[in-house]
Amino acid sequence: MSVITKQNYRGAYHFSPKEKWMNDPNGLVYFEGEYHLFFQHHPGGMTMGDMHWGHAVSKDLVTWEELPIALVPDELGMIFSGSAVVDWNNTTGFFEDQPGLVAIFTHHLDMPEGQPAVQRQSLAYSKDKGRTWTKYEGNPVLEQDNFIDFRDPKVFWNKEKSRWVMIVACGQTVGLYHSPDLINWTFASEFGEGIGSHDGVWECPDLFQLAVDGKKSDTKWVMLVSIGADPAFEEGSRTQYFTGDFDGAVFTPDEESRSIRWLDHGRDNYAGVSWSDLPEEDGRRLFIGWMSNWMYAPQTPAEGFRGAMTIPRELYLELRNGQTALIQKPAKELEAARTPVLSLKNVSVQEINAACAKLHLEAYVIEAEVAHGTSAGFKVKVGAKQQTVVGIDAQTEEMYVDRTASGKHDFHKFFPGRHSVKLAAPGTAYDLHIYVDRSSIEVFSGGGQAVITDLIFPEPESAGLAAFADNEEDLFLSLDIYNLASSTANGSNQ
């Protein structure tokens, strides 16, 4: 077997651009058998700069084909974040005999020194499944003078009111607007003052409805709001969520939303939003986030490209300890890309480590269960002086990821660390679903209630895998390991 001398930090099953900088996912929409992923892209550099909309499509959420850039800057400014929808009923008048795609995005125009940038909302449309785009000649369609930050519109069709709804970030709040045609917008309400985290600017909101515990008769609305990094905020940029009611104009939060609730307790899941226009029979809410953190994103190790997305995830609402909790599970499509490596039942740490000693895994999934009260876990990407530790602390009933010694980390003082999350109603066993790739780890526990997403940058020789437990007599109830990789031969996943 040849020796790897240089680490490849491009994920085997995570989307990254073929080259240059990428950040927020944009314009997530499903249309005619394709999942569209647009993204913030600087084709001329390795950090944020002259922002465009990059574009990729997938038929299975695993294999992505990167297409030509969709939207480029113009006289109104750069193309900042936004969303996309299918205009099924031609409310815009852009289409004739068949529906098409409409992108709703922020035009960001830098002004002379000493003056704040101008941010306005604009439209573009496509009649050929997103391959080419025409900007609306009446842009911008929404502007205001009350906020310096006014960006990241997320738009959806509200069936109950038969109109479009926009949620848009407004500095430290979000604004809600409605429109019959995506062109003429009416202000409805503002949300956010005195509630949630305000440790950074509010960005990339989303608003959607989910059934509670799968009961269609019991639904709630979920609002996602990402929080930009503040130098004094050690966690950096993160995403919070609120649950409540939405009457088409006003969002009213539940009492539990008075407490700050984080979508992800790692450091590298930001600006995530959900897909629009999934078929009703699918019944899912699919989500993807940018796998980085504004605290150190421009400094992470890179070779030709910088930036990756999380794995696609399914979002659910479940009652946990009497409160409505947002649950995340890996998209079911990922299972089809897995290849079994190892499967064991009621096995000791010694037996696991003997079975794993000869494995040389690069991109893989670990699924394990240990009995309630057992402190145990795994060390992944293990080398002579490197390892990333994932485990359950039974004393505190927490799941954690420790990347203190995970590899390269000298690019930012806050990158090394141990990140943890409390397990709500853990039950009779602890579960760990661990997605390991070349430069990332995503862990789901508590049936998807506890989630940690972290970047890691190990050396190429750090490829070991080992289990551990506080008590050597403790058994793992089950362990399954799978290889996982995109089938793309020469696309953005390789």
DALINBEL-V822687 format. One line per field, one symbol per residue. phi: phi as a letter, one per 40 degrees, with the letter a starting at -180 (. if undefined). Layout:
BEGIN
phi = ???
END
This chain:
BEGIN
phi = .cccbbcbccccbbcbccagcabdcbfcabafgbccbcacabcbabbdaccbbcaabacbgbcbbcbddcbbdacchcbccibabcccbfccgcbbcacacbcbaccbbcbddgbccbbbcbbabbbbggcbbbccccdccaaabcbccaagcbbaccccbfacbbbbcbgbabbbbbacagbbbbcbabbhcgagcbcaccafcaaabbccfgcccbbbcbbbacbccbdcbccgcabbbbbibbcgbbcbccccccccbccabcbbabgcabccgcddccgbbbbabccaaccadcbcdaagaahaccccbcbbbbcbfgbcbcbbbddcccccccbcbaabbfbcccccccccdccbbbbabbbabbcdgccaibbbfcbdbbabbbabbcccfbbabbbdbcicaccaccccibbbacccfcgcacbbbbbbbcaaabbbafggcbbbbbcabcccccbcaacaacbcccbccaabbbcaaccccabccb
END
